[in-house]
Each structure stands twice: as C-alpha cells, then as structure tokens.
Amino acid sequence: MPTVRSSPTPEARRNKRVALICGALFFGMVGMAYASVPLYKAFCQLTGFDGTIRKAEAAPDQVLDQKLTIRFDANVRDLPWTFTAQQTSQTIKIGQTGLAYFKVTNNGAKAVTGRAVYNVVPESAGAYFQKLECFCFSDQTIKAGETIEFPVVYFVDPEYATDFETKGKGEVTLSYTFFPSVEAGAGQKTAQAPAANHPSALGGSAKAGL
C-alpha cells in the first residue's frame, strides 16, 4: 500500500522560511566581516582616516614657503629583520617632493616575506601626507642575509597649511612597522629596491638595493 505523505503545515513552512532567512543572514554577515578589512583599508587610504597615508599619482603644482620637519620611525614585529630609517628627519616645504630611505636586513636563515603597515602622527595629517612611491603597498620577500634599501617618495599637500586641525603644526612623524605577511603563500614579491628615477627636492635620486 503506497505511503501517503501529508503536506507541510503552515507553521512548518513558516519555520523553514525563517531558517533559510537566518542562514542567509549568517553567511552574509560572515562575508561582510571578511570584506570589511580591505574595505576599511581602502577607505583609510582614500581619506587619510586614522593617520593612514594616501597614495598619490602626481606631486602638487604649488610649493609653499612654509616648512615642515618630517621625522621617520621604523619598527619590526615577529620578523628576524633589522629595519631602520636612513635619516632621522628631513625639513621640506609644504608641497615639495621629499625622498627618504629605509633599510631592511634579513638576519634569519631563510627567505621571509613581510609587509609594512604605516601611519603618520598627528593623525589629522594623514589626509595630506601622500606618497608617490613606497615599499609598503605590497609584500616584500627578503632572502637570508640580504639587505635591501627602499626609497620613499612623498609630499605634504598644500591644503595642510589651511586646515584648522593641521595649520601651524610644524612636525609630522612617518612611522612604519613590518609584520609577517598573511598573504605570503599567494603570489610573493621578491623585495627589490625599484630603479626609480625620482629626483628629490632635497637632492639625490633613488638608490639601488644592496
């Protein structure tokens, strides 16, 4: 005798819909959580929020007479590296292109991949401190015992001098911290000091890797 299956009750159908909606919301929230990190990073780089430095395509046309002292800070976390700034500070005019160098030595027994996180102090300067070239936009793999010297080409946007939060502040600190890369297994980039040809207003040009 064939088995007669009863149709789901309205309550059962309602519970099933609720379960499906909850499942969709759960996976949507997980996806948003994973997406929030790159979205937050992109937002910070676009706006300079939280002291994050913006990447620029070209230097400004205007250079002001007002000068700033730029100080440099270098740090390492959980890497067998020595990371130093080649200059303690530089004095530049607002709108002028500056050129600074940082050196990294891998003291370990094997190649290691790291990525630099960066910001400026005061945080309000993040919207105006911009870089034309920097080693921090991608992973850097350094061989055992190798030393690499990286250039950073930067400027401070002239609007720094008119913003009520930054005008009158004569000092900005650029800080980098190298961490182990979480993307080391997905397309590493071997560290090389780019053969850039960016003449600095301070004199000199980008050096090659050591």
C-alpha positions in Angstrom: 0.0 0.0 0.0 1.6 3.3 -1.0 2.6 5.7 1.7 0.6 8.9 1.8 2.8 11.9 2.7 1.0 14.8 4.3 1.7 18.4 3.1 3.7 20.6 5.5 1.6 22.6 7.8 1.7 26.4 7.5 3.7 26.5 10.7 6.3 24.1 9.3 6.6 26.2 6.1 7.0 29.4 8.2 9.7 27.8 10.3 11.5 26.7 7.2 11.4 30.2 5.7 12.8 31.6 9.0 15.6 29.1 9.0 16.5 29.9 5.4 16.5 33.7 6.1 18.6 33.2 9.2 21.1 31.1 7.2 21.3 33.7 4.5 21.9 36.4 7.1 24.6 34.4 8.8 26.6 33.8 5.6 26.0 37.4 4.6 27.5 38.6 7.9 30.5 36.3 7.5 31.1 37.7 4.0 30.8 41.2 5.2 33.3 40.5 8.0 35.9 39.3 5.5 35.2 42.2 3.2 35.3 44.8 5.9 39.1 44.6 6.3 40.0 45.5 2.7 37.1 48.0 2.5 38.3 49.7 5.7 41.9 49.8 4.4 40.7 51.3 1.1 38.6 53.9 2.9 41.6 54.9 5.1 44.0 55.2 2.1 41.4 57.3 0.2 40.6 59.6 3.0 43.6 59.6 5.3 41.4 58.5 8.2 43.2 57.3 11.4 46.5 58.6 10.2 46.7 56.4 7.2 48.8 57.9 4.4 47.3 58.4 1.0 48.8 57.3 -2.3 49.1 60.0 -5.0 49.6 59.8 -8.7 51.4 63.2 -9.1 53.0 65.8 -6.9 51.2 69.1 -6.4 52.0 72.1 -8.6 52.1 74.5 -5.7 55.0 74.7 -3.2 54.6 76.9 -0.2 57.3 78.8 1.7 56.1 77.2 5.0 58.4 74.3 6.1 57.7 71.1 8.0 60.0 68.7 9.8 59.3 65.1 8.8 60.6 62.5 11.3 61.0 58.8 10.5 60.3 55.8 12.6 60.9 52.1 11.8 59.7 49.0 13.7 59.6 45.2 13.3 57.1 42.7 14.8 57.8 38.9 14.8 60.3 39.0 12.0 64.1 38.3 12.1 64.8 41.6 10.4 66.6 44.7 11.2 64.6 47.7 9.9 66.0 51.2 10.1 65.3 54.7 8.7 68.4 56.0 6.9 67.6 59.5 8.2 66.2 60.7 11.5 64.4 63.7 10.0 64.1 65.9 6.9 62.9 69.5 6.6 60.9 70.2 3.5 58.5 72.9 2.2 54.8 72.1 2.1 54.1 70.8 -1.5 57.7 69.9 -2.1 58.7 66.3 -3.0 60.8 64.6 -0.5 62.9 61.4 -0.8 63.7 59.2 2.2 65.4 55.8 2.5 64.7 52.8 4.7 67.0 49.7 5.1 65.9 46.1 5.9 68.3 43.2 6.6 67.0 39.6 7.0 69.0 38.1 9.9 67.3 34.8 9.5 68.4 31.5 7.9 65.8 31.6 5.2 63.8 34.0 3.0 61.0 35.7 4.8 58.0 37.7 3.5 56.8 40.8 5.3 54.5 43.7 4.7 54.8 47.2 6.2 52.0 49.0 7.9 52.2 52.7 8.1 50.7 55.9 9.5 51.5 59.4 10.5 51.3 61.5 13.7 49.4 63.7 14.2 46.5 61.6 12.7 45.0 64.8 11.2 48.0 64.9 8.9 47.0 61.6 7.3 44.8 63.3 4.7 47.6 65.5 3.5 50.7 63.3 3.8 50.9 61.4 0.4 53.3 59.1 -1.2 54.3 58.7 -4.9 56.4 55.6 -4.3 56.6 53.3 -1.3 57.6 49.7 -0.5 54.6 49.4 1.8 52.0 48.7 -0.9 52.9 45.1 -1.5 54.6 42.1 0.2 58.4 42.1 0.3 60.4 38.8 0.4 64.0 39.2 1.5 66.5 36.4 1.2 68.5 35.1 4.2 71.3 37.6 5.0 70.2 40.0 2.3 70.0 43.8 2.8 67.6 45.9 0.8 67.3 49.7 0.7 64.0 51.2 -0.2 63.1 54.7 -1.3 60.0 56.5 -0.2 58.9 59.5 -2.4 56.4 61.7 -0.6 55.0 65.2 -0.2 52.6 67.1 2.1 49.6 68.6 0.2 49.4 72.4 0.4 45.9 72.2 1.9 47.8 71.1 5.1 48.5 74.8 5.7 44.9 75.9 5.7 43.1 73.1 7.6 42.4 74.3 11.1 43.5 70.9 12.5 46.9 71.0 10.9 47.9 74.5 10.2 50.6 75.7 12.5 51.8 72.2 13.3 55.4 72.1 12.1 56.3 68.4 12.7 55.0 65.2 11.2 56.2 61.7 12.1 56.1 58.9 9.4 56.1 55.5 11.1 56.4 52.0 9.5 56.1 48.6 11.1 56.9 45.4 9.3 54.8 42.3 10.1 54.9 38.8 8.7 52.8 38.8 5.6 49.5 36.9 5.8 49.4 36.6 2.0 52.9 35.1 1.7 51.6 31.9 0.0 49.6 33.8 -2.6 52.0 35.4 -5.1 55.1 36.6 -3.2 57.0 39.5 -4.5 60.8 39.3 -4.0 62.0 42.6 -2.5 63.9 44.8 -4.8 64.6 48.5 -4.4 63.0 49.9 -7.5 65.3 51.6 -10.0 63.2 54.7 -9.7 64.4 58.0 -11.2 62.6 60.4 -8.9 64.9 63.4 -8.3 64.3 64.8 -4.8 63.9 68.4 -4.0 66.4 67.6 -1.2 68.9 66.4 -3.8 69.9 62.9 -4.9 67.9 60.1 -6.5 66.7 56.7 -5.5 69.5 54.2 -4.7 69.7 50.5 -5.8 69.3 47.6 -3.4 72.3 46.5 -1.5 
